[in-house]
Amino acid sequence: MPTEFSKKTIELMKQIPPGKVCTYGQIATLAGNNRGARQVVRLLNSSWKKENLPWHRIVNSKGTISLRQGDGYEMQKSLLEAEGIEFNSNDKIDFSRFLWQHSE
């Protein structure tokens, strides 16, 4: 049975709109566990397909893609760019422009 944290995390991930990104830590904090970024990673890995989660919109706290090149990195970057998200020369996303600001 899913925990309350898991349910809230999935709900939050589904709310990230096209053209915006969110960090693992931001999702964890909004879901009630400010130290739960790794739990968010695990939940995303195990549930993205069955829950139809926008996995590509979740990045690390540095504003970069966590997946390694050749292991999903290119796909995630391509999906983000298709939504209008831009990367600088260091493949970093400008959070001042593209970070999702959740409001309840």
Backbone as JSON Lines, residues from 0, in Angstrom:
{"i":0,"aa":"M","n":[0.84,-1.19,0.0],"ca":[0.0,0.0,0.0],"c":[0.89,1.25,0.0]}
{"i":1,"aa":"P","n":[0.62,2.19,-0.92],"ca":[1.47,3.38,-1.0],"c":[1.37,4.25,0.27]}
{"i":2,"aa":"T","n":[2.48,4.82,0.63],"ca":[2.5,5.72,1.79],"c":[1.9,7.06,1.39]}
{"i":3,"aa":"E","n":[1.61,7.87,2.37],"ca":[1.09,9.21,2.11],"c":[2.12,10.03,1.34]}
{"i":4,"aa":"F","n":[3.39,9.86,1.69],"ca":[4.47,10.56,0.99],"c":[4.48,10.15,-0.49]}
{"i":5,"aa":"S","n":[4.35,8.87,-0.76],"ca":[4.35,8.38,-2.15],"c":[3.17,8.95,-2.93]}
{"i":6,"aa":"K","n":[2.0,8.94,-2.33],"ca":[0.81,9.47,-3.01],"c":[0.97,10.95,-3.33]}
{"i":7,"aa":"K","n":[1.46,11.71,-2.35],"ca":[1.65,13.15,-2.53],"c":[2.73,13.42,-3.59]}
{"i":8,"aa":"T","n":[3.81,12.63,-3.57],"ca":[4.89,12.79,-4.53],"c":[4.38,12.58,-5.96]}
{"i":9,"aa":"I","n":[3.62,11.53,-6.17],"ca":[3.07,11.25,-7.49],"c":[2.13,12.36,-7.93]}
{"i":10,"aa":"E","n":[1.3,12.81,-7.04],"ca":[0.36,13.9,-7.33],"c":[1.12,15.16,-7.76]}
{"i":11,"aa":"L","n":[2.18,15.48,-7.03],"ca":[2.98,16.68,-7.35],"c":[3.67,16.55,-8.7]}
{"i":12,"aa":"M","n":[4.26,15.4,-8.96],"ca":[4.96,15.21,-10.23],"c":[4.01,15.39,-11.41]}
{"i":13,"aa":"K","n":[2.78,14.94,-11.26],"ca":[1.81,15.06,-12.34],"c":[1.44,16.52,-12.61]}
{"i":14,"aa":"Q","n":[1.69,17.4,-11.65],"ca":[1.31,18.81,-11.8],"c":[2.37,19.66,-12.51]}
{"i":15,"aa":"I","n":[3.57,19.14,-12.69],"ca":[4.62,19.94,-13.32],"c":[4.23,20.18,-14.78]}
{"i":16,"aa":"P","n":[4.06,21.45,-15.15],"ca":[3.58,21.74,-16.51],"c":[4.68,21.65,-17.56]}
{"i":17,"aa":"P","n":[4.3,21.46,-18.8],"ca":[5.28,21.5,-19.88],"c":[6.04,22.83,-19.85]}
{"i":18,"aa":"G","n":[7.33,22.77,-20.15],"ca":[8.14,23.98,-20.16],"c":[8.7,24.37,-18.81]}
{"i":19,"aa":"K","n":[8.47,23.51,-17.79],"ca":[9.0,23.76,-16.45],"c":[9.68,22.5,-15.95]}
{"i":20,"aa":"V","n":[10.61,22.68,-15.02],"ca":[11.27,21.55,-14.37],"c":[11.14,21.7,-12.87]}
{"i":21,"aa":"C","n":[11.42,20.63,-12.19],"ca":[11.37,20.59,-10.73],"c":[12.54,19.72,-10.28]}
{"i":22,"aa":"T","n":[13.01,19.94,-9.07],"ca":[14.1,19.1,-8.58],"c":[13.54,17.97,-7.71]}
{"i":23,"aa":"Y","n":[14.34,16.93,-7.57],"ca":[13.95,15.81,-6.7],"c":[13.71,16.32,-5.29]}
{"i":24,"aa":"G","n":[14.6,17.17,-4.82],"ca":[14.48,17.72,-3.47],"c":[13.27,18.6,-3.29]}
{"i":25,"aa":"Q","n":[12.95,19.38,-4.3],"ca":[11.78,20.25,-4.24],"c":[10.51,19.41,-4.11]}
{"i":26,"aa":"I","n":[10.41,18.35,-4.89],"ca":[9.25,17.45,-4.81],"c":[9.18,16.83,-3.41]}
{"i":27,"aa":"A","n":[10.32,16.36,-2.91],"ca":[10.34,15.73,-1.58],"c":[9.87,16.7,-0.51]}
{"i":28,"aa":"T","n":[10.36,17.92,-0.55],"ca":[9.96,18.92,0.44],"c":[8.47,19.23,0.36]}
{"i":29,"aa":"L","n":[7.98,19.41,-0.85],"ca":[6.55,19.7,-1.03],"c":[5.68,18.52,-0.57]}
{"i":30,"aa":"A","n":[6.22,17.31,-0.68],"ca":[5.48,16.11,-0.27],"c":[5.6,15.84,1.22]}
{"i":31,"aa":"G","n":[6.41,16.64,1.92],"ca":[6.48,16.51,3.38],"c":[7.74,15.92,3.95]}
{"i":32,"aa":"N","n":[8.76,15.68,3.13],"ca":[10.01,15.14,3.64],"c":[11.18,15.86,2.98]}
{"i":33,"aa":"N","n":[11.7,16.88,3.65],"ca":[12.75,17.68,3.03],"c":[14.08,16.94,2.87]}
{"i":34,"aa":"R","n":[14.13,15.7,3.34],"ca":[15.33,14.87,3.15],"c":[15.02,13.64,2.29]}
{"i":35,"aa":"G","n":[13.94,13.71,1.53],"ca":[13.48,12.54,0.8],"c":[13.76,12.52,-0.69]}
{"i":36,"aa":"A","n":[14.78,13.28,-1.14],"ca":[15.06,13.33,-2.58],"c":[15.34,11.95,-3.16]}
{"i":37,"aa":"R","n":[16.07,11.12,-2.43],"ca":[16.37,9.77,-2.95],"c":[15.11,8.91,-3.02]}
{"i":38,"aa":"Q","n":[14.19,9.12,-2.1],"ca":[12.91,8.4,-2.17],"c":[12.16,8.81,-3.43]}
{"i":39,"aa":"V","n":[12.24,10.09,-3.78],"ca":[11.58,10.58,-5.0],"c":[12.2,9.9,-6.21]}
{"i":40,"aa":"V","n":[13.52,9.78,-6.24],"ca":[14.21,9.1,-7.34],"c":[13.71,7.66,-7.47]}
{"i":41,"aa":"R","n":[13.66,6.94,-6.36],"ca":[13.21,5.55,-6.39],"c":[11.76,5.44,-6.86]}
{"i":42,"aa":"L","n":[10.92,6.32,-6.34],"ca":[9.51,6.29,-6.72],"c":[9.34,6.62,-8.2]}
{"i":43,"aa":"L","n":[10.08,7.58,-8.68],"ca":[10.02,7.94,-10.09],"c":[10.46,6.77,-10.97]}
{"i":44,"aa":"N","n":[11.56,6.13,-10.58],"ca":[12.07,4.99,-11.36],"c":[11.08,3.83,-11.39]}
{"i":45,"aa":"S","n":[10.39,3.61,-10.3],"ca":[9.48,2.46,-10.23],"c":[8.07,2.75,-10.73]}
{"i":46,"aa":"S","n":[7.69,4.02,-10.82],"ca":[6.29,4.35,-11.1],"c":[6.04,5.22,-12.32]}
{"i":47,"aa":"W","n":[7.09,5.71,-12.98],"ca":[6.85,6.68,-14.04],"c":[5.96,6.15,-15.15]}
{"i":48,"aa":"K","n":[6.14,4.89,-15.48],"ca":[5.37,4.34,-16.6],"c":[3.91,4.08,-16.21]}
{"i":49,"aa":"K","n":[3.7,3.37,-15.12],"ca":[2.32,3.02,-14.75],"c":[1.51,4.23,-14.31]}
{"i":50,"aa":"E","n":[2.2,5.25,-13.79],"ca":[1.49,6.47,-13.35],"c":[1.5,7.57,-14.41]}
{"i":51,"aa":"N","n":[2.17,7.3,-15.55],"ca":[2.28,8.27,-16.63],"c":[2.87,9.6,-16.14]}
{"i":52,"aa":"L","n":[3.99,9.51,-15.45],"ca":[4.62,10.69,-14.86],"c":[5.53,11.39,-15.86]}
{"i":53,"aa":"P","n":[5.59,12.72,-15.81],"ca":[6.48,13.47,-16.69],"c":[7.91,13.41,-16.15]}
{"i":54,"aa":"W","n":[8.5,12.25,-16.16],"ca":[9.81,11.98,-15.57],"c":[10.88,12.93,-16.07]}
{"i":55,"aa":"H","n":[10.76,13.33,-17.32],"ca":[11.79,14.16,-17.95],"c":[11.84,15.57,-17.36]}
{"i":56,"aa":"R","n":[10.81,15.99,-16.64],"ca":[10.77,17.34,-16.07],"c":[11.41,17.42,-14.69]}
{"i":57,"aa":"I","n":[11.98,16.33,-14.23],"ca":[12.59,16.32,-12.9],"c":[14.1,16.21,-13.06]}
{"i":58,"aa":"V","n":[14.8,17.19,-12.49],"ca":[16.25,17.29,-12.63],"c":[16.88,17.43,-11.24]}
{"i":59,"aa":"N","n":[18.2,17.43,-11.21],"ca":[18.86,17.56,-9.91],"c":[18.94,19.02,-9.46]}
{"i":60,"aa":"S","n":[19.41,19.22,-8.25],"ca":[19.43,20.56,-7.65],"c":[20.42,21.51,-8.31]}
{"i":61,"aa":"K","n":[21.3,20.98,-9.14],"ca":[22.26,21.82,-9.87],"c":[21.66,22.35,-11.17]}
{"i":62,"aa":"G","n":[20.47,21.86,-11.5],"ca":[19.85,22.27,-12.76],"c":[20.34,21.47,-13.94]}
{"i":63,"aa":"T","n":[20.85,20.28,-13.66],"ca":[21.34,19.43,-14.74],"c":[20.61,18.08,-14.7]}
{"i":64,"aa":"I","n":[20.74,17.37,-15.78],"ca":[20.14,16.04,-15.9],"c":[21.03,15.03,-15.18]}
{"i":65,"aa":"S","n":[20.42,14.2,-14.36],"ca":[21.18,13.21,-13.59],"c":[21.55,11.96,-14.37]}
{"i":66,"aa":"L","n":[20.79,11.66,-15.4],"ca":[21.09,10.46,-16.19],"c":[22.41,10.64,-16.92]}
{"i":67,"aa":"R","n":[23.12,9.54,-17.08],"ca":[24.4,9.57,-17.8],"c":[24.18,9.59,-19.31]}
{"i":68,"aa":"Q","n":[25.14,10.17,-20.01],"ca":[25.09,10.16,-21.47],"c":[25.1,8.71,-21.94]}
{"i":69,"aa":"G","n":[24.24,8.43,-22.9],"ca":[24.1,7.07,-23.4],"c":[23.16,6.22,-22.56]}
{"i":70,"aa":"D","n":[22.64,6.77,-21.47],"ca":[21.75,6.03,-20.57],"c":[20.49,6.84,-20.27]}
{"i":71,"aa":"G","n":[19.97,7.51,-21.3],"ca":[18.74,8.28,-21.14],"c":[18.94,9.79,-21.14]}
{"i":72,"aa":"Y","n":[20.17,10.22,-20.97],"ca":[20.47,11.66,-20.92],"c":[19.96,12.38,-22.17]}
{"i":73,"aa":"E","n":[20.31,11.86,-23.33],"ca":[19.95,12.51,-24.59],"c":[18.44,12.58,-24.77]}
{"i":74,"aa":"M","n":[17.75,11.51,-24.38],"ca":[16.29,11.5,-24.51],"c":[15.67,12.57,-23.61]}
{"i":75,"aa":"Q","n":[16.12,12.63,-22.36],"ca":[15.57,13.61,-21.43],"c":[15.83,15.03,-21.93]}
{"i":76,"aa":"K","n":[17.04,15.29,-22.38],"ca":[17.36,16.63,-22.87],"c":[16.5,16.99,-24.08]}
{"i":77,"aa":"S","n":[16.34,16.05,-24.98],"ca":[15.52,16.26,-26.17],"c":[14.06,16.57,-25.81]}
{"i":78,"aa":"L","n":[13.51,15.82,-24.87],"ca":[12.13,16.05,-24.44],"c":[11.96,17.43,-23.8]}
{"i":79,"aa":"L","n":[12.94,17.83,-23.0],"ca":[12.89,19.15,-22.36],"c":[13.02,20.26,-23.4]}
{"i":80,"aa":"E","n":[13.94,20.11,-24.32],"ca":[14.11,21.12,-25.36],"c":[12.86,21.24,-26.23]}
{"i":81,"aa":"A","n":[12.18,20.13,-26.47],"ca":[10.94,20.14,-27.25],"c":[9.84,20.95,-26.55]}
{"i":82,"aa":"E","n":[9.97,21.09,-25.23],"ca":[9.0,21.88,-24.46],"c":[9.47,23.33,-24.27]}
{"i":83,"aa":"G","n":[10.59,23.67,-24.89],"ca":[11.08,25.05,-24.82],"c":[12.1,25.32,-23.75]}
{"i":84,"aa":"I","n":[12.51,24.3,-23.03],"ca":[13.51,24.5,-21.97],"c":[14.88,24.6,-22.63]}
{"i":85,"aa":"E","n":[15.63,25.61,-22.22],"ca":[16.94,25.86,-22.8],"c":[18.05,25.46,-21.83]}
{"i":86,"aa":"F","n":[19.15,25.03,-22.39],"ca":[20.34,24.65,-21.63],"c":[21.47,25.6,-21.98]}
{"i":87,"aa":"N","n":[22.28,25.96,-20.99],"ca":[23.44,26.8,-21.3],"c":[24.58,25.93,-21.83]}
{"i":88,"aa":"S","n":[25.74,26.51,-22.06],"ca":[26.85,25.76,-22.66],"c":[27.36,24.63,-21.76]}
{"i":89,"aa":"N","n":[27.01,24.68,-20.47],"ca":[27.38,23.6,-19.54],"c":[26.24,22.61,-19.32]}
{"i":90,"aa":"D","n":[25.23,22.66,-20.2],"ca":[24.04,21.8,-20.1],"c":[23.28,22.01,-18.8]}
{"i":91,"aa":"K","n":[23.24,23.24,-18.35],"ca":[22.53,23.59,-17.13],"c":[21.27,24.38,-17.48]}
{"i":92,"aa":"I","n":[20.21,24.16,-16.71],"ca":[18.93,24.84,-16.9],"c":[18.89,26.05,-15.97]}
{"i":93,"aa":"D","n":[18.44,27.17,-16.49],"ca":[18.31,28.4,-15.69],"c":[17.02,28.3,-14.84]}
{"i":94,"aa":"F","n":[17.21,28.07,-13.55],"ca":[16.05,27.92,-12.67],"c":[15.23,29.2,-12.57]}
{"i":95,"aa":"S","n":[15.84,30.35,-12.76],"ca":[15.07,31.6,-12.67],"c":[14.03,31.68,-13.78]}
{"i":96,"aa":"R","n":[14.24,30.94,-14.86],"ca":[13.29,30.93,-15.98],"c":[12.42,29.68,-16.03]}
{"i":97,"aa":"F","n":[12.99,28.54,-15.65],"ca":[12.29,27.28,-15.93],"c":[11.88,26.45,-14.7]}
{"i":98,"aa":"L","n":[12.24,26.89,-13.51],"ca":[11.87,26.13,-12.32],"c":[10.39,26.31,-12.01]}
{"i":99,"aa":"W","n":[9.7,25.21,-11.83],"ca":[8.28,25.24,-11.48],"c":[8.11,25.73,-10.05]}
{"i":100,"aa":"Q","n":[7.22,26.68,-9.88],"ca":[6.88,27.2,-8.56],"c":[5.49,26.7,-8.2]}
{"i":101,"aa":"H","n":[5.45,25.71,-7.33],"ca":[4.17,25.13,-6.92],"c":[3.4,26.11,-6.04]}
{"i":102,"aa":"S","n":[2.13,26.22,-6.29],"ca":[1.29,27.05,-5.41],"c":[0.01,26.28,-5.12]}
{"i":103,"aa":"E","n":[-0.32,26.23,-3.85],"ca":[-1.52,25.47,-3.46],"c":[-2.71,26.36,-3.37]}
